[in-house]
């Protein structure tokens, strides 16, 4: 059973540059286990890049990201997992989805039912599935019991309304039960207002 001890991610004076362009400057916020923080910003603002940096897929330009006051180790399983809007980029194209999933953890059969995943999909490679099918498997892999914080970057946008609603209810339940902290990027403000405990809004104007 997962520990109910709460953890905190602290983003402190984070600056992210892409070439000569500054995407984020001196960004600071905290996210605690069980909280669901939404980030609302226009396309091209740098939300996906921010997600990659917090998940340690990409280095910061300056500032820090601390988990319970400590720098997150780049060795072993990262307790901050990212599910992005391009799930095909999360998988090795030459490996079966079963190999990619079970390298992380071995979920109980009930998880496949919860996320509407067909077991036959796992024998295939990423190019053989649709974006919506891949998104569900990417999400399942990220829900490894060791995950303390989940970054969801438009990860359900390719799914129909029924499946979206079903998955968001599962994620909300997990955020309460584990508790699991969530950072949620979406253009859909109505969705953010429904699922988040707090929202940060950014517009096109930059300093």
ROGU-574481 format. One record per atom (N, C-alpha, C): x, y, z; residue in three letters. Coordinates in steps of 0.05 Angstrom, whole numbers, padded with zeros to 5 digits, always signed. Layout:
N
XYZALA
...
This chain:
207
+00017-00024+00000UNK
+00000+00000+00000UNK
+00018+00025+00000UNK
+00010+00045-00016UNK
+00026+00070-00017UNK
+00024+00085+00009UNK
+00046+00099+00015UNK
+00048+00115+00039UNK
+00029+00139+00036UNK
+00017+00148+00059UNK
+00000+00171+00059UNK
+00015+00196+00068UNK
+00041+00194+00071UNK
+00057+00217+00079UNK
+00058+00236+00055UNK
+00052+00261+00060UNK
+00051+00280+00038UNK
+00079+00291+00031UNK
+00084+00295+00005UNK
+00109+00307-00004UNK
+00103+00333-00018UNK
+00124+00348-00024UNK
+00120+00375-00036UNK
+00142+00379-00058UNK
+00133+00387-00081UNK
+00151+00398-00102UNK
+00152+00428-00099UNK
+00176+00439-00098UNK
+00179+00468-00097UNK
+00194+00477-00122UNK
+00181+00492-00138UNK
+00193+00505-00162UNK
+00201+00533-00154UNK
+00227+00539-00154UNK
+00237+00564-00143UNK
+00253+00580-00164UNK
+00242+00603-00171UNK
+00255+00622-00190UNK
+00265+00607-00215UNK
+00248+00591-00227UNK
+00255+00575-00250UNK
+00255+00592-00275UNK
+00277+00591-00290UNK
+00278+00605-00316UNK
+00285+00583-00337UNK
+00269+00584-00359UNK
+00274+00564-00380UNK
+00277+00580-00406UNK
+00299+00575-00420UNK
+00305+00588-00445UNK
+00305+00567-00467UNK
+00297+00576-00491UNK
+00298+00559-00515UNK
+00312+00576-00536UNK
+00338+00571-00541UNK
+00353+00589-00558UNK
+00355+00616-00545UNK
+00349+00637-00560UNK
+00350+00664-00550UNK
+00324+00672-00536UNK
+00304+00655-00536UNK
+00277+00662-00526UNK
+00274+00651-00497UNK
+00265+00668-00479UNK
+00259+00660-00452UNK
+00229+00652-00450UNK
+00224+00627-00445UNK
+00197+00617-00443UNK
+00185+00622-00415UNK
+00201+00618-00395UNK
+00191+00623-00367UNK
+00214+00637-00352UNK
+00205+00657-00337UNK
+00225+00673-00322UNK
+00217+00675-00293UNK
+00234+00666-00275UNK
+00231+00668-00246UNK
+00203+00657-00237UNK
+00197+00633-00248UNK
+00171+00620-00240UNK
+00175+00606-00214UNK
+00156+00610-00196UNK
+00157+00597-00169UNK
+00129+00588-00162UNK
+00127+00563-00152UNK
+00102+00552-00141UNK
+00109+00527-00126UNK
+00090+00518-00109UNK
+00092+00493-00094UNK
+00069+00475-00102UNK
+00074+00449-00102UNK
+00053+00430-00107UNK
+00056+00408-00087UNK
+00035+00403-00072UNK
+00035+00382-00051UNK
+00020+00357-00059UNK
+00028+00334-00049UNK
+00014+00310-00054UNK
-00016+00314-00049UNK
-00032+00303-00068UNK
-00061+00306-00066UNK
-00073+00330-00078UNK
-00056+00350-00084UNK
-00065+00374-00098UNK
-00064+00371-00128UNK
-00082+00384-00142UNK
-00083+00383-00171UNK
-00082+00412-00181UNK
-00058+00419-00190UNK
-00053+00447-00199UNK
-00054+00449-00229UNK
-00072+00466-00239UNK
-00075+00470-00267UNK
-00058+00494-00277UNK
-00047+00491-00301UNK
-00033+00513-00314UNK
-00048+00519-00340UNK
-00058+00543-00342UNK
-00073+00552-00366UNK
-00057+00574-00380UNK
-00049+00569-00405UNK
-00034+00588-00421UNK
-00038+00583-00450UNK
-00034+00603-00468UNK
-00039+00599-00496UNK
-00019+00579-00509UNK
-00026+00570-00533UNK
-00008+00553-00548UNK
+00018+00567-00553UNK
+00040+00552-00551UNK
+00066+00564-00556UNK
+00078+00579-00533UNK
+00064+00578-00510UNK
+00074+00593-00486UNK
+00097+00578-00473UNK
+00098+00552-00476UNK
+00120+00536-00464UNK
+00111+00517-00443UNK
+00085+00510-00443UNK
+00075+00492-00422UNK
+00088+00464-00424UNK
+00090+00454-00449UNK
+00102+00427-00452UNK
+00132+00427-00444UNK
+00146+00449-00450UNK
+00174+00451-00442UNK
+00176+00452-00412UNK
+00158+00466-00399UNK
+00158+00467-00370UNK
+00153+00439-00358UNK
+00135+00424-00370UNK
+00130+00397-00360UNK
+00155+00379-00363UNK
+00168+00382-00385UNK
+00192+00365-00390UNK
+00214+00373-00369UNK
+00217+00398-00363UNK
+00237+00407-00344UNK
+00231+00396-00316UNK
+00206+00399-00308UNK
+00198+00390-00281UNK
+00201+00360-00278UNK
+00196+00345-00300UNK
+00199+00316-00300UNK
+00227+00307-00304UNK
+00246+00326-00307UNK
+00274+00321-00310UNK
+00280+00307-00337UNK
+00264+00314-00357UNK
+00270+00305-00385UNK
+00289+00326-00398UNK
+00290+00350-00386UNK
+00305+00372-00398UNK
+00316+00389-00375UNK
+00340+00401-00379UNK
+00353+00416-00359UNK
+00341+00445-00356UNK
+00343+00456-00332UNK
+00334+00483-00327UNK
+00356+00502-00336UNK
+00348+00527-00342UNK
+00368+00548-00348UNK
+00378+00560-00322UNK
+00360+00565-00304UNK
+00367+00573-00277UNK
+00344+00568-00258UNK
+00349+00569-00232UNK
+00329+00563-00212UNK
+00331+00534-00203UNK
+00311+00525-00188UNK
+00313+00498-00177UNK
+00285+00485-00176UNK
+00286+00458-00176UNK
+00262+00441-00171UNK
+00270+00422-00150UNK
+00256+00424-00127UNK
+00263+00408-00104UNK
+00239+00390-00096UNK
+00245+00366-00087UNK
+00225+00348-00077UNK
+00231+00344-00047UNK
+00213+00354-00030UNK
+00217+00353-00001UNK
+00244+00365+00007UNK
+00252+00387-00007UNK
+00276+00402+00000UNK
+00301+00391-00012UNK
+00299+00370-00028UNK
+00323+00357-00039UNK
+00322+00358-00070UNK
+00346+00359-00082UNK
+00349+00356-00111UNK
+00341+00328-00118UNK
+00326+00325-00140UNK
+00316+00299-00148UNK
+00338+00284-00162UNK
+00343+00260-00154UNK
+00364+00243-00167UNK
+00356+00236-00195UNK
+00376+00236-00213UNK
+00371+00228-00240UNK
+00375+00198-00244UNK
+00382+00184-00222UNK
+00386+00155-00223UNK
+00362+00141-00213UNK
+00355+00118-00226UNK
+00332+00103-00217UNK
+00306+00115-00226UNK
+00284+00106-00214UNK
+00257+00114-00222UNK
+00252+00143-00212UNK
+00243+00160-00230UNK
+00236+00187-00223UNK
+00208+00188-00211UNK
+00205+00200-00187UNK
+00179+00201-00174UNK
+00160+00221-00187UNK
+00171+00237-00206UNK
+00154+00256-00222UNK
+00152+00245-00250UNK
+00128+00237-00258UNK
+00124+00225-00284UNK
+00108+00244-00302UNK
+00115+00245-00328UNK
+00102+00262-00347UNK
+00087+00245-00368UNK
+00062+00252-00373UNK
+00047+00241-00395UNK
+00040+00264-00414UNK
+00053+00265-00437UNK
+00050+00288-00454UNK
+00030+00284-00477UNK
+00026+00306-00492UNK
+00006+00306-00513UNK
+00014+00290-00537UNK
+00039+00281-00538UNK
+00048+00264-00560UNK
+00058+00237-00549UNK
+00040+00219-00541UNK
+00048+00195-00527UNK
+00067+00177-00542UNK
+00067+00179-00569UNK
+00086+00163-00585UNK
+00115+00169-00578UNK
+00120+00193-00568UNK
+00147+00201-00560UNK
+00156+00189-00534UNK
+00137+00177-00520UNK
+00143+00165-00494UNK
+00152+00136-00496UNK
+00151+00124-00520UNK
+00157+00096-00523UNK
+00179+00091-00543UNK
+00194+00070-00539UNK
+00214+00061-00558UNK
+00199+00050-00582UNK
+00202+00060-00606UNK
+00186+00051-00629UNK
+00192+00022-00637UNK
+00215+00011-00628UNK
+00223-00016-00636UNK
+00215-00037-00616UNK
+00204-00029-00593UNK
+00196-00048-00573UNK
+00166-00051-00571UNK
+00157-00074-00562UNK
+00128-00077-00558UNK
+00119-00060-00534UNK
+00094-00053-00534UNK
+00083-00037-00511UNK
+00084-00052-00485UNK
+00082-00078-00487UNK
+00083-00095-00463UNK
+00111-00092-00451UNK
+00132-00093-00467UNK
+00159-00090-00456UNK
+00163-00063-00443UNK
+00153-00042-00456UNK
+00156-00015-00446UNK
+00140-00011-00420UNK
+00116-00023-00418UNK
+00100-00021-00394UNK
+00112-00037-00371UNK
+00119-00062-00376UNK
+00128-00079-00354UNK
+00157-00073-00345UNK
+00171-00057-00361UNK
+00197-00047-00351UNK
+00193-00028-00327UNK
+00170-00015-00327UNK
+00163+00003-00305UNK
+00150-00012-00282UNK
+00127-00024-00287UNK
+00114-00039-00266UNK
+00094-00059-00278UNK
+00083-00076-00262UNK
+00065-00097-00271UNK
+00037-00092-00260UNK
+00021-00076-00274UNK
-00005-00069-00263UNK
-00024-00093-00261UNK
-00041-00092-00242UNK
-00062-00113-00239UNK
-00082-00111-00262UNK
-00095-00133-00270UNK
-00114-00133-00292UNK
-00136-00112-00290UNK
-00143-00105-00266UNK
-00165-00085-00262UNK
-00157-00058-00275UNK
-00131-00052-00276UNK
-00123-00026-00288UNK
-00129-00025-00317UNK
-00128-00047-00331UNK
-00134-00047-00359UNK
-00164-00041-00364UNK
-00181-00052-00346UNK
-00209-00046-00348UNK
-00215-00017-00341UNK
-00202-00007-00321UNK
-00206+00021-00312UNK
-00200+00041-00335UNK
-00178+00036-00349UNK
-00169+00055-00370UNK
-00178+00047-00398UNK
-00196+00026-00400UNK
-00206+00017-00426UNK
-00183+00010-00445UNK
-00164-00006-00434UNK
-00142-00016-00450UNK
-00146-00045-00457UNK
-00144-00052-00482UNK
-00146-00080-00490UNK
-00119-00094-00488UNK
-00119-00117-00476UNK
-00094-00132-00471UNK
-00080-00138-00497UNK
-00095-00141-00519UNK
-00083-00147-00545UNK
-00065-00124-00556UNK
-00070-00100-00546UNK
-00054-00077-00555UNK
-00024-00080-00546UNK
-00019-00094-00524UNK
+00007-00095-00513UNK
+00027-00110-00530UNK
+00018-00128-00547UNK
+00036-00143-00564UNK
+00045-00126-00588UNK
+00034-00103-00592UNK
+00040-00086-00615UNK
+00062-00066-00608UNK
+00071-00053-00630UNK
+00090-00031-00627UNK
+00075-00004-00628UNK
+00087+00017-00619UNK
+00073+00043-00618UNK
+00060+00052-00644UNK
+00073+00047-00666UNK
+00063+00056-00692UNK
+00037+00042-00700UNK
+00031+00020-00687UNK
+00007+00004-00693UNK
-00018+00012-00678UNK
-00015+00031-00660UNK
-00038+00040-00645UNK
-00044+00070-00651UNK
-00069+00077-00645UNK
-00077+00105-00648UNK
-00065+00122-00625UNK
-00066+00149-00629UNK
-00056+00166-00608UNK
-00072+00163-00582UNK
-00098+00159-00584UNK
-00114+00156-00560UNK
-00108+00130-00545UNK
-00103+00109-00560UNK
-00096+00083-00548UNK
-00068+00085-00534UNK
-00049+00098-00548UNK
-00023+00101-00535UNK
-00024+00119-00510UNK
-00041+00139-00511UNK
-00044+00157-00488UNK
-00052+00142-00463UNK
-00070+00123-00466UNK
-00079+00107-00443UNK
-00057+00089-00432UNK
-00041+00078-00450UNK
-00019+00060-00441UNK
+00002+00077-00428UNK
+00008+00101-00439UNK
+00028+00119-00427UNK
+00019+00127-00399UNK
-00007+00132-00396UNK
-00017+00140-00370UNK
-00015+00117-00350UNK
-00022+00093-00359UNK
-00020+00070-00341UNK
+00009+00066-00332UNK
+00028+00068-00350UNK
+00056+00065-00343UNK
+00064+00086-00322UNK
+00055+00111-00325UNK
+00062+00132-00307UNK
+00049+00129-00280UNK
+00028+00113-00277UNK
+00015+00109-00252UNK
+00028+00088-00234UNK
+00052+00081-00241UNK
+00069+00063-00224UNK
+00065+00072-00195UNK
+00063+00053-00176UNK
+00059+00060-00148UNK
+00081+00078-00137UNK
+00104+00078-00150UNK
+00126+00095-00140UNK
+00123+00125-00148UNK
+00104+00130-00166UNK
+00100+00158-00175UNK
+00087+00174-00153UNK
+00099+00197-00146UNK
+00088+00215-00126UNK
+00074+00239-00139UNK
+00084+00247-00162UNK
+00072+00270-00176UNK
+00069+00263-00206UNK
+00046+00270-00217UNK
+00041+00265-00245UNK
+00036+00291-00260UNK
+00050+00294-00282UNK
+00046+00317-00300UNK
+00030+00308-00324UNK
+00007+00320-00327UNK
-00012+00313-00349UNK
-00013+00336-00369UNK
+00000+00332-00392UNK
+00001+00354-00412UNK
-00017+00347-00435UNK
-00042+00357-00433UNK
-00062+00352-00455UNK
-00063+00322-00462UNK
-00058+00305-00443UNK
-00056+00276-00448UNK
-00082+00262-00456UNK
-00104+00275-00449UNK
-00130+00262-00455UNK
-00144+00276-00479UNK
-00131+00295-00492UNK
-00144+00311-00513UNK
-00152+00294-00537UNK
-00139+00271-00541UNK
-00145+00254-00565UNK
-00167+00234-00559UNK
-00178+00234-00535UNK
-00198+00215-00527UNK
-00226+00226-00530UNK
-00246+00208-00534UNK
-00273+00218-00535UNK
-00283+00227-00507UNK
-00305+00241-00506UNK
-00314+00254-00482UNK
-00319+00233-00460UNK
-00330+00210-00467UNK
-00337+00190-00446UNK
-00311+00179-00434UNK
-00291+00172-00450UNK
-00266+00161-00439UNK
-00251+00183-00424UNK
-00252+00208-00434UNK
-00239+00229-00419UNK
-00250+00232-00391UNK
-00277+00232-00389UNK
-00289+00236-00363UNK
-00282+00212-00344UNK
-00282+00188-00355UNK
-00275+00164-00340UNK
-00247+00166-00329UNK
-00228+00174-00346UNK
-00200+00175-00338UNK
-00195+00197-00317UNK
-00208+00220-00321UNK
-00204+00241-00302UNK
-00215+00234-00274UNK
-00237+00219-00274UNK
-00247+00210-00248UNK
-00227+00191-00234UNK
-00215+00173-00250UNK
-00194+00155-00239UNK
-00171+00171-00228UNK
-00162+00191-00243UNK
-00140+00208-00233UNK
-00146+00223-00208UNK
-00170+00234-00207UNK
-00179+00248-00183UNK
-00179+00229-00159UNK
-00190+00205-00163UNK
-00191+00184-00142UNK
-00163+00178-00132UNK
-00144+00175-00151UNK
-00116+00168-00144UNK
-00103+00191-00129UNK
-00110+00216-00136UNK
-00098+00239-00123UNK
-00107+00240-00094UNK
-00130+00230-00088UNK
-00140+00230-00061UNK
-00130+00206-00045UNK
-00130+00183-00058UNK
-00123+00157-00045UNK
-00094+00155-00038UNK
-00075+00162-00057UNK
-00047+00156-00052UNK
-00034+00172-00029UNK
-00035+00198-00028UNK
-00045+00218-00046UNK
-00025+00224-00069UNK
-00035+00230-00093UNK
-00019+00236-00116UNK
-00021+00265-00124UNK
+00001+00279-00125UNK
+00001+00307-00134UNK
+00000+00308-00164UNK
-00015+00327-00176UNK
-00017+00329-00204UNK
-00013+00358-00214UNK
+00002+00360-00236UNK
+00005+00386-00250UNK
-00008+00382-00277UNK
-00028+00398-00283UNK
-00045+00393-00306UNK
-00044+00416-00325UNK
-00035+00411-00350UNK
-00034+00432-00371UNK
-00057+00427-00390UNK
-00073+00447-00396UNK
-00095+00444-00414UNK
-00104+00471-00425UNK
-00113+00471-00451UNK
-00126+00494-00462UNK
-00155+00496-00453UNK
-00166+00474-00443UNK
-00194+00472-00436UNK
-00198+00482-00407UNK
-00206+00508-00405UNK
-00209+00520-00378UNK
-00232+00507-00363UNK
-00252+00498-00377UNK
-00274+00484-00363UNK
-00265+00458-00350UNK
-00248+00443-00364UNK
-00236+00419-00353UNK
-00220+00426-00328UNK
-00203+00446-00330UNK
-00186+00453-00307UNK
-00203+00461-00283UNK
-00224+00476-00288UNK
-00241+00484-00266UNK
-00255+00460-00253UNK
-00260+00439-00268UNK
-00273+00415-00257UNK
-00255+00398-00241UNK
-00229+00395-00250UNK
-00212+00375-00238UNK
-00190+00386-00220UNK
-00185+00412-00221UNK
-00162+00422-00206UNK
-00171+00434-00179UNK
-00152+00433-00160UNK
-00157+00446-00134UNK
-00147+00475-00135UNK
-00130+00481-00154UNK
-00120+00509-00158UNK
-00111+00512-00187UNK
-00112+00536-00198UNK
-00104+00541-00226UNK
-00087+00566-00227UNK
-00065+00565-00243UNK
-00049+00588-00249UNK
-00055+00596-00278UNK
-00063+00621-00282UNK
-00069+00630-00309UNK
-00047+00648-00320UNK
-00038+00643-00344UNK
-00018+00660-00358UNK
-00030+00669-00384UNK
-00024+00694-00392UNK
-00033+00703-00418UNK
-00009+00707-00436UNK
-00014+00718-00460UNK
+00008+00721-00480UNK
+00029+00741-00473UNK
+00022+00759-00454UNK
+00042+00780-00447UNK
+00064+00768-00430UNK
+00088+00775-00436UNK
+00112+00766-00421UNK
+00128+00791-00412UNK
+00143+00786-00390UNK
+00159+00808-00380UNK
+00182+00815-00400UNK
